């Protein structure tokens, strides 16, 4: 799914939630969840869009309607030990899509 499709689905109310998936190396991938399926955000060439941070994701999504937005960390056991991770081992933390932390 590209950015324009994601935005259109979000405006139409078809996106259940957005997940920002934290990957090894400080890379974040964005996926939309619709009807129980995951749809990653891809660029015009079909490659996964890499985001730099939660704040970068907020900047990209600033014009989107309010949606449930989660930061997802996959299991450290899979990354560190090469063990197969169970889906319930991922850490999913709700975050606010619209505002940044202010001091």
Buried (B, 14 or more C-beta within 10 A) or exposed (E): BBBEEBBEBBEEEEBEBBBBBBBEEEEBBBBBBBEEEEBBBBEEEEEBBBBEEBEBBBEBBEEBEEBEBBBBBBBEEBEEEEEEBEEEBBEEEEBEBEEEEEE
